[in-house]
Amino acid sequence: MTEHLAMKESFQDAHFLTFASENALLLIAWSNYKQIFFSIPD
């Protein structure tokens, strides 16, 4: 029972890390896009 709970917790941690890294990539891509988009000279 304890082993199952530990597995479940580590799975949730891994899921959260995946979620966080995907969001980080989106955030980096968005900030790069904004920089490129708004730094276009007139």
PyMOL Python script that loads the backbone (N, CA, C, O; Angstrom):
from pymol import cmd

cmd.read_pdbstr("""\
ATOM      1  N   MET A   1       0.833  -1.202   0.000  1.00  0.00           N
ATOM      2  CA  MET A   1       0.000   0.000   0.000  1.00  0.00           C
ATOM      3  C   MET A   1       0.865   1.248   0.000  1.00  0.00           C
ATOM      4  O   MET A   1       0.632   2.177  -0.774  1.00  0.00           O
ATOM      5  N   THR A   2       1.872   1.263   0.881  1.00  0.00           N
ATOM      6  CA  THR A   2       2.762   2.420   0.957  1.00  0.00           C
ATOM      7  C   THR A   2       3.541   2.582  -0.350  1.00  0.00           C
ATOM      8  O   THR A   2       3.750   3.694  -0.834  1.00  0.00           O
ATOM      9  N   GLU A   3       3.964   1.449  -0.905  1.00  0.00           N
ATOM     10  CA  GLU A   3       4.722   1.480  -2.158  1.00  0.00           C
ATOM     11  C   GLU A   3       3.862   2.060  -3.284  1.00  0.00           C
ATOM     12  O   GLU A   3       4.335   2.854  -4.097  1.00  0.00           O
ATOM     13  N   HIS A   4       2.607   1.653  -3.313  1.00  0.00           N
ATOM     14  CA  HIS A   4       1.682   2.151  -4.339  1.00  0.00           C
ATOM     15  C   HIS A   4       1.504   3.658  -4.211  1.00  0.00           C
ATOM     16  O   HIS A   4       1.472   4.376  -5.211  1.00  0.00           O
ATOM     17  N   LEU A   5       1.389   4.128  -2.975  1.00  0.00           N
ATOM     18  CA  LEU A   5       1.209   5.559  -2.729  1.00  0.00           C
ATOM     19  C   LEU A   5       2.440   6.335  -3.189  1.00  0.00           C
ATOM     20  O   LEU A   5       2.323   7.407  -3.784  1.00  0.00           O
ATOM     21  N   ALA A   6       3.621   5.786  -2.909  1.00  0.00           N
ATOM     22  CA  ALA A   6       4.865   6.446  -3.321  1.00  0.00           C
ATOM     23  C   ALA A   6       4.954   6.508  -4.848  1.00  0.00           C
ATOM     24  O   ALA A   6       5.373   7.517  -5.413  1.00  0.00           O
ATOM     25  N   MET A   7       4.558   5.426  -5.500  1.00  0.00           N
ATOM     26  CA  MET A   7       4.556   5.413  -6.965  1.00  0.00           C
ATOM     27  C   MET A   7       3.598   6.467  -7.506  1.00  0.00           C
ATOM     28  O   MET A   7       3.907   7.165  -8.471  1.00  0.00           O
ATOM     29  N   LYS A   8       2.433   6.572  -6.874  1.00  0.00           N
ATOM     30  CA  LYS A   8       1.441   7.538  -7.320  1.00  0.00           C
ATOM     31  C   LYS A   8       1.977   8.957  -7.156  1.00  0.00           C
ATOM     32  O   LYS A   8       1.795   9.798  -8.036  1.00  0.00           O
ATOM     33  N   GLU A   9       2.635   9.222  -6.032  1.00  0.00           N
ATOM     34  CA  GLU A   9       3.180  10.559  -5.782  1.00  0.00           C
ATOM     35  C   GLU A   9       4.279  10.893  -6.780  1.00  0.00           C
ATOM     36  O   GLU A   9       4.320  12.007  -7.303  1.00  0.00           O
ATOM     37  N   SER A  10       5.166   9.949  -7.051  1.00  0.00           N
ATOM     38  CA  SER A  10       6.252  10.220  -7.999  1.00  0.00           C
ATOM     39  C   SER A  10       5.694  10.413  -9.405  1.00  0.00           C
ATOM     40  O   SER A  10       6.235  11.194 -10.187  1.00  0.00           O
ATOM     41  N   PHE A  11       4.610   9.701  -9.730  1.00  0.00           N
ATOM     42  CA  PHE A  11       3.964   9.891 -11.030  1.00  0.00           C
ATOM     43  C   PHE A  11       3.382  11.291 -11.124  1.00  0.00           C
ATOM     44  O   PHE A  11       3.503  11.945 -12.159  1.00  0.00           O
ATOM     45  N   GLN A  12       2.750  11.758 -10.048  1.00  0.00           N
ATOM     46  CA  GLN A  12       2.185  13.100 -10.036  1.00  0.00           C
ATOM     47  C   GLN A  12       3.294  14.141 -10.157  1.00  0.00           C
ATOM     48  O   GLN A  12       3.129  15.142 -10.855  1.00  0.00           O
ATOM     49  N   ASP A  13       4.418  13.915  -9.485  1.00  0.00           N
ATOM     50  CA  ASP A  13       5.554  14.836  -9.583  1.00  0.00           C
ATOM     51  C   ASP A  13       6.073  14.899 -11.019  1.00  0.00           C
ATOM     52  O   ASP A  13       6.350  15.979 -11.540  1.00  0.00           O
ATOM     53  N   ALA A  14       6.202  13.744 -11.646  1.00  0.00           N
ATOM     54  CA  ALA A  14       6.689  13.700 -13.026  1.00  0.00           C
ATOM     55  C   ALA A  14       5.711  14.409 -13.952  1.00  0.00           C
ATOM     56  O   ALA A  14       6.120  15.121 -14.869  1.00  0.00           O
ATOM     57  N   HIS A  15       4.418  14.212 -13.710  1.00  0.00           N
ATOM     58  CA  HIS A  15       3.395  14.868 -14.521  1.00  0.00           C
ATOM     59  C   HIS A  15       3.485  16.376 -14.346  1.00  0.00           C
ATOM     60  O   HIS A  15       3.370  17.127 -15.314  1.00  0.00           O
ATOM     61  N   PHE A  16       3.690  16.816 -13.111  1.00  0.00           N
ATOM     62  CA  PHE A  16       3.801  18.251 -12.847  1.00  0.00           C
ATOM     63  C   PHE A  16       5.039  18.829 -13.513  1.00  0.00           C
ATOM     64  O   PHE A  16       4.993  19.930 -14.062  1.00  0.00           O
ATOM     65  N   LEU A  17       6.142  18.096 -13.471  1.00  0.00           N
ATOM     66  CA  LEU A  17       7.375  18.568 -14.110  1.00  0.00           C
ATOM     67  C   LEU A  17       7.182  18.690 -15.616  1.00  0.00           C
ATOM     68  O   LEU A  17       7.634  19.659 -16.226  1.00  0.00           O
ATOM     69  N   THR A  18       6.513  17.712 -16.215  1.00  0.00           N
ATOM     70  CA  THR A  18       6.234  17.775 -17.650  1.00  0.00           C
ATOM     71  C   THR A  18       5.382  18.990 -17.963  1.00  0.00           C
ATOM     72  O   THR A  18       5.655  19.729 -18.909  1.00  0.00           O
ATOM     73  N   PHE A  19       4.338  19.192 -17.154  1.00  0.00           N
ATOM     74  CA  PHE A  19       3.431  20.325 -17.329  1.00  0.00           C
ATOM     75  C   PHE A  19       4.191  21.638 -17.193  1.00  0.00           C
ATOM     76  O   PHE A  19       4.007  22.557 -17.991  1.00  0.00           O
ATOM     77  N   ALA A  20       5.050  21.722 -16.171  1.00  0.00           N
ATOM     78  CA  ALA A  20       5.801  22.952 -15.918  1.00  0.00           C
ATOM     79  C   ALA A  20       6.791  23.231 -17.047  1.00  0.00           C
ATOM     80  O   ALA A  20       6.943  24.377 -17.470  1.00  0.00           O
ATOM     81  N   SER A  21       7.462  22.193 -17.535  1.00  0.00           N
ATOM     82  CA  SER A  21       8.447  22.411 -18.600  1.00  0.00           C
ATOM     83  C   SER A  21       7.761  22.801 -19.905  1.00  0.00           C
ATOM     84  O   SER A  21       8.287  23.615 -20.664  1.00  0.00           O
ATOM     85  N   GLU A  22       6.585  22.222 -20.173  1.00  0.00           N
ATOM     86  CA  GLU A  22       5.845  22.611 -21.375  1.00  0.00           C
ATOM     87  C   GLU A  22       5.411  24.064 -21.279  1.00  0.00           C
ATOM     88  O   GLU A  22       5.482  24.808 -22.258  1.00  0.00           O
ATOM     89  N   ASN A  23       4.959  24.469 -20.087  1.00  0.00           N
ATOM     90  CA  ASN A  23       4.554  25.858 -19.902  1.00  0.00           C
ATOM     91  C   ASN A  23       5.752  26.787 -20.012  1.00  0.00           C
ATOM     92  O   ASN A  23       5.637  27.891 -20.543  1.00  0.00           O
ATOM     93  N   ALA A  24       6.907  26.345 -19.511  1.00  0.00           N
ATOM     94  CA  ALA A  24       8.114  27.160 -19.603  1.00  0.00           C
ATOM     95  C   ALA A  24       8.503  27.361 -21.070  1.00  0.00           C
ATOM     96  O   ALA A  24       8.881  28.461 -21.474  1.00  0.00           O
ATOM     97  N   LEU A  25       8.406  26.296 -21.858  1.00  0.00           N
ATOM     98  CA  LEU A  25       8.715  26.413 -23.288  1.00  0.00           C
ATOM     99  C   LEU A  25       7.759  27.371 -23.976  1.00  0.00           C
ATOM    100  O   LEU A  25       8.171  28.173 -24.814  1.00  0.00           O
ATOM    101  N   LEU A  26       6.472  27.290 -23.619  1.00  0.00           N
ATOM    102  CA  LEU A  26       5.491  28.208 -24.199  1.00  0.00           C
ATOM    103  C   LEU A  26       5.810  29.640 -23.816  1.00  0.00           C
ATOM    104  O   LEU A  26       5.714  30.551 -24.638  1.00  0.00           O
ATOM    105  N   LEU A  27       6.191  29.831 -22.557  1.00  0.00           N
ATOM    106  CA  LEU A  27       6.494  31.174 -22.066  1.00  0.00           C
ATOM    107  C   LEU A  27       7.718  31.744 -22.783  1.00  0.00           C
ATOM    108  O   LEU A  27       7.726  32.908 -23.181  1.00  0.00           O
ATOM    109  N   ILE A  28       8.753  30.910 -22.945  1.00  0.00           N
ATOM    110  CA  ILE A  28       9.965  31.349 -23.646  1.00  0.00           C
ATOM    111  C   ILE A  28       9.640  31.677 -25.102  1.00  0.00           C
ATOM    112  O   ILE A  28      10.086  32.696 -25.630  1.00  0.00           O
ATOM    113  N   ALA A  29       8.864  30.809 -25.742  1.00  0.00           N
ATOM    114  CA  ALA A  29       8.497  31.047 -27.140  1.00  0.00           C
ATOM    115  C   ALA A  29       7.699  32.333 -27.269  1.00  0.00           C
ATOM    116  O   ALA A  29       7.906  33.105 -28.204  1.00  0.00           O
ATOM    117  N   TRP A  30       6.777  32.568 -26.323  1.00  0.00           N
ATOM    118  CA  TRP A  30       5.938  33.770 -26.378  1.00  0.00           C
ATOM    119  C   TRP A  30       6.775  35.030 -26.183  1.00  0.00           C
ATOM    120  O   TRP A  30       6.583  36.020 -26.888  1.00  0.00           O
ATOM    121  N   SER A  31       7.712  34.995 -25.220  1.00  0.00           N
ATOM    122  CA  SER A  31       8.531  36.190 -24.988  1.00  0.00           C
ATOM    123  C   SER A  31       9.461  36.452 -26.176  1.00  0.00           C
ATOM    124  O   SER A  31       9.685  37.604 -26.547  1.00  0.00           O
ATOM    125  N   ASN A  32       9.997  35.396 -26.766  1.00  0.00           N
ATOM    126  CA  ASN A  32      10.816  35.565 -27.970  1.00  0.00           C
ATOM    127  C   ASN A  32       9.990  36.134 -29.108  1.00  0.00           C
ATOM    128  O   ASN A  32      10.450  37.012 -29.838  1.00  0.00           O
ATOM    129  N   TYR A  33       8.767  35.635 -29.261  1.00  0.00           N
ATOM    130  CA  TYR A  33       7.878  36.124 -30.316  1.00  0.00           C
ATOM    131  C   TYR A  33       7.565  37.602 -30.117  1.00  0.00           C
ATOM    132  O   TYR A  33       7.578  38.382 -31.069  1.00  0.00           O
ATOM    133  N   LYS A  34       7.282  37.980 -28.867  1.00  0.00           N
ATOM    134  CA  LYS A  34       6.988  39.386 -28.583  1.00  0.00           C
ATOM    135  C   LYS A  34       8.198  40.258 -28.890  1.00  0.00           C
ATOM    136  O   LYS A  34       8.058  41.331 -29.477  1.00  0.00           O
ATOM    137  N   GLN A  35       9.388  39.801 -28.496  1.00  0.00           N
ATOM    138  CA  GLN A  35      10.608  40.575 -28.758  1.00  0.00           C
ATOM    139  C   GLN A  35      10.798  40.769 -30.259  1.00  0.00           C
ATOM    140  O   GLN A  35      11.060  41.882 -30.715  1.00  0.00           O
ATOM    141  N   ILE A  36      10.667  39.699 -31.019  1.00  0.00           N
ATOM    142  CA  ILE A  36      10.848  39.778 -32.472  1.00  0.00           C
ATOM    143  C   ILE A  36       9.770  40.662 -33.090  1.00  0.00           C
ATOM    144  O   ILE A  36      10.058  41.508 -33.937  1.00  0.00           O
ATOM    145  N   PHE A  37       8.531  40.459 -32.661  1.00  0.00           N
ATOM    146  CA  PHE A  37       7.404  41.170 -33.251  1.00  0.00           C
ATOM    147  C   PHE A  37       7.471  42.664 -32.964  1.00  0.00           C
ATOM    148  O   PHE A  37       7.211  43.486 -33.843  1.00  0.00           O
ATOM    149  N   PHE A  38       7.825  43.013 -31.715  1.00  0.00           N
ATOM    150  CA  PHE A  38       7.792  44.423 -31.333  1.00  0.00           C
ATOM    151  C   PHE A  38       9.106  45.145 -31.610  1.00  0.00           C
ATOM    152  O   PHE A  38       9.186  46.366 -31.470  1.00  0.00           O
ATOM    153  N   SER A  39      10.139  44.395 -32.005  1.00  0.00           N
ATOM    154  CA  SER A  39      11.414  45.060 -32.289  1.00  0.00           C
ATOM    155  C   SER A  39      11.611  45.267 -33.787  1.00  0.00           C
ATOM    156  O   SER A  39      12.713  45.599 -34.224  1.00  0.00           O
ATOM    157  N   ILE A  40      10.557  45.073 -34.576  1.00  0.00           N
ATOM    158  CA  ILE A  40      10.647  45.329 -36.016  1.00  0.00           C
ATOM    159  C   ILE A  40      10.760  46.838 -36.233  1.00  0.00           C
ATOM    160  O   ILE A  40       9.891  47.592 -35.797  1.00  0.00           O
ATOM    161  N   PRO A  41      11.813  47.275 -36.896  1.00  0.00           N
ATOM    162  CA  PRO A  41      11.964  48.717 -37.133  1.00  0.00           C
ATOM    163  C   PRO A  41      10.890  49.239 -38.075  1.00  0.00           C
ATOM    164  O   PRO A  41      10.439  48.519 -38.966  1.00  0.00           O
ATOM    165  N   ASP A  42      10.488  50.456 -37.887  1.00  0.00           N
ATOM    166  CA  ASP A  42       9.444  51.059 -38.726  1.00  0.00           C
ATOM    167  C   ASP A  42       9.937  51.274 -40.156  1.00  0.00           C
ATOM    168  O   ASP A  42       9.190  51.772 -40.998  1.00  0.00           O
TER     169      ASP A  42
END
""", "prot")
cmd.dss("prot")
cmd.show_as("cartoon", "prot")
cmd.util.cbc("prot")
cmd.orient("prot")
